[in-house]
Amino acid sequence: MHKTVKLILILFSLVGAILWFMLPERDMPASEAVQSTPMSLMFLVTYILLAIAVVVSIFYTLKKLFSSPDNLKKALYGVGALLLIVAISYGLASGTDIDLGKMADKGIITTEGTVRTIGMGINVFSILVIIAVGSMVLPSVKKMFSK
């Protein structure tokens, strides 16, 4: 398996190197350069490698997750906590933070639901940042005062 992966990576590297030298010259307009075949093939190689990376990482994550009941239990607690944070954030968000008429005058058609969803996202981000900073700072403070 390891040798097969190495051979596939070498193959993609060679294809990428060949396509690199086939890319359009600098003086070609960007609109034409983007439509060139080597550029399209470079994007295709990138998408293939990205898809392989995503599939492999998801596979090994799920394999490790379902390998023991403790791992699954911890993951379910994490998902439950995240859903709780999302629910709290949605409850805290209001859709009346901005004037929808002014947004419509600027050509941005939006609804109260959209504004509330954006507010929820900002609240989720803020809560998660507070939790992350707290989980880094609290053990340090606790360690500092325990000595």
TANOR-V217888 format. One record per residue. N is the residue number from 1. PSI is psi in whole degrees, 0 to 359 (* if undefined). Layout:
N:PSI ; N:PSI
This chain:
1:316 ; 2:319 ; 3:323 ; 4:317 ; 5:318 ; 6:318 ; 7:320 ; 8:318 ; 9:321 ; 10:318 ; 11:313 ; 12:324 ; 13:316 ; 14:316 ; 15:317 ; 16:319 ; 17:317 ; 18:316 ; 19:327 ; 20:317 ; 21:345 ; 22:357 ; 23:154 ; 24:159 ; 25:164 ; 26:326 ; 27:355 ; 28:136 ; 29:146 ; 30:324 ; 31:326 ; 32:322 ; 33:322 ; 34:329 ; 35:359 ; 36:152 ; 37:315 ; 38:322 ; 39:317 ; 40:319 ; 41:325 ; 42:318 ; 43:320 ; 44:316 ; 45:318 ; 46:315 ; 47:321 ; 48:313 ; 49:321 ; 50:317 ; 51:317 ; 52:315 ; 53:318 ; 54:314 ; 55:316 ; 56:317 ; 57:320 ; 58:319 ; 59:310 ; 60:329 ; 61:313 ; 62:323 ; 63:314 ; 64:324 ; 65:316 ; 66:6 ; 67:332 ; 68:150 ; 69:329 ; 70:318 ; 71:317 ; 72:320 ; 73:316 ; 74:320 ; 75:318 ; 76:323 ; 77:317 ; 78:316 ; 79:319 ; 80:318 ; 81:319 ; 82:318 ; 83:324 ; 84:317 ; 85:319 ; 86:318 ; 87:316 ; 88:317 ; 89:321 ; 90:322 ; 91:326 ; 92:335 ; 93:144 ; 94:150 ; 95:8 ; 96:23 ; 97:332 ; 98:166 ; 99:112 ; 100:331 ; 101:318 ; 102:324 ; 103:319 ; 104:324 ; 105:329 ; 106:357 ; 107:10 ; 108:103 ; 109:122 ; 110:166 ; 111:170 ; 112:325 ; 113:320 ; 114:315 ; 115:320 ; 116:322 ; 117:319 ; 118:317 ; 119:321 ; 120:316 ; 121:319 ; 122:319 ; 123:317 ; 124:312 ; 125:314 ; 126:315 ; 127:317 ; 128:325 ; 129:317 ; 130:318 ; 131:317 ; 132:314 ; 133:317 ; 134:320 ; 135:342 ; 136:323 ; 137:317 ; 138:313 ; 139:326 ; 140:317 ; 141:318 ; 142:318 ; 143:324 ; 144:321 ; 145:346 ; 146:344 ; 147:*
